[in-house]
Amino acid sequence: MTTKEYSSTSQHLRSNHQNQIACFASRHHHISARHLIHKIHMPVTPHSACNQQIADCFNYIKAQGHPNPILIAAIPFDTTQKGTLNFYSDFDKTPPTIPHNHTSHIPATPTTLIHKKALVERQTFEHSVQLALNAIENDKIQKIVLSQATEFEFNQQHNPEHLFNTLVKQNPEAYNFLIPIEENQYIFGASPELLLSRQHQQIRSNPLAGSRPRSGCTEQNSQSKTDLYQSAKDRHEHQLVIDNIRQKLSSYCSQFSTSETPDILTTSTMFHLSSVFQGQLKNNAPNALNLALHLHPTPAVCGTPTATARQFILTHEGYNRHYYSGLNGWMDASGNGEWVVTIRNGLLNHNKIRLYAGAGIVKGSEAATEWQETEAKMQTMLNVFQQQ
C-alpha cells in the first residue's frame, strides 16, 4: 500500500472510527488503545501477504512520528475468512491494580432481555454429537469440538467499554478483551486460555481441555474438581491438546518445558484441566502472531486430527463460528505480544449480543452432558448483563 493510500484510509478512520477503543486485560497488565490509525479486513491465510501488510502498517505509522504503535486484532476460526486488524498509534500498558474505567460516571440502568434466538437448537447439537461419536468409534477421528450460539436482544444499547469493565471485575484472572470489528460492533469476552505469549525470546502457552461447571456449593465444587482430575476421559482429551502444542512449538525453541501433570484452573463459572508450555526461542523464530497462528486451531477448539475435525465442524455444526474459537490479542512492532483463544465471548452489536460456547467430544462423551456444559460456559458472559 502506498503512502497516499495509507493517508487516505487513516483520514477516514480519524473522522469515523477514532473513538473505537480496544482493550486487553490480564492479571498481569491492562492494555488500552484509543487512536485508531488503520483498520484492515483480510484473511491471515496466506501468512506471507498478511505479514507484509502488518509490516507495512507498522513502518508507515512509525514514519509518521509514532514510535510505539500496536496491533490489536481478532482472527476467525477459519483463517481463510476475513479477520480484523486494528492498528493504533500508541497504547497504555498499566498494572491491573490501576483503575482504567473511563466510563465510571455512566450510571447503570436496568437491563431487560426482550428476545432470545438459538442459532443452534439443542436437538441439532446433540445430533451432531452423535455423529461425532460415530466417527470416533470408527477411528476416523479422536476428538471433535462442537459449539452452539445464541443471540440475546436487550431493551437498551450498552456502552462497550462499560461492559468490558464489568467483565474485568467479574473475571480478574481471565484474559479480557474488547476489540472493534465494524462500526458499533465489537468482539468482547473473558478467555481463560492463553494460546501464546512472546516477550523477547521467552514464550508461554497455557492450553485448557476438560471441564466441569462451577456452582455456588463448596462441597459440590470440591467433588467436581476431584471428578475432573480423576476422569480418564477428560485427561485423555487434555493430553491430546498438550501433545499438539509440544509438537508444534518445540522446533522453534532452544529449550522448553511442559507441565508434568495438569492443574485445575478455576474461572468464575468453570473448572478446567490446565497445563503450561514454556520455552526459550531460537534467534530466527517468528513473531508472536505467527507462532500463535502456527498453533491454531488447537485440539481444544477444533479436535484431532486437525484437518478432519475442522471439516467435520464446517459440515455438521450448522452455523458460521466466524470469530468464535479463533484468536485475538495484541502485538507490538517488535513482535512481542499475547494471543488468546476467543472463547467465553460474544459479538456485541447495538442492543444485541451473540454468545458462543463449545464442548470437546471424545470417546465416552454424552450428548446431553455436553449441551449442559455449553450452557454453563455461556453464563460467564450473561453475568455481565445481569449486573447492568
Order of alpha helices (4+ residues) and beta strands (2+ residues): alpha-beta-beta-beta-alpha-beta-beta-beta-beta-alpha-beta-alpha-beta-beta-beta-beta-beta-alpha-alpha-beta-beta-beta-beta-alpha-beta-alpha-beta-beta-beta-beta-alpha
